[in-house]
Amino acid sequence: MPIIRPISDLRNHTQAISALCHRHSEPVFITKNGKDDLVVMSQAAYEQQRARLELYERLDEAASDAAGGDRGISHARMMAKLKKRP
């Protein structure tokens, strides 16, 4: 269930909004005059969402490569490349 608060709570109860964001690790939706206006979330939740989106982009790219016939590299070759890394 989404957490929804009026914009006055953001102004008058900033610490409570921050605590909600951190406690639930979900965004808090802020309304203005009864309509959607802002979304507030903790830095940790934002970073997690960015990492998830980056992963989805990489998986989509890999799926496109595979659909185009790219077979990647063998396990042995990948292990050799990893061992060469400093």
Secondary structure, 3 states (H helix, E strand, C coil): CCEEEEHHHHHHCHHHHHHHHHHHCCCEEEEECCEEEEEECCHHHHHHHHHHHHHHHHHHHHHHHHHCCCCCCCHHHHHHHHHHCC
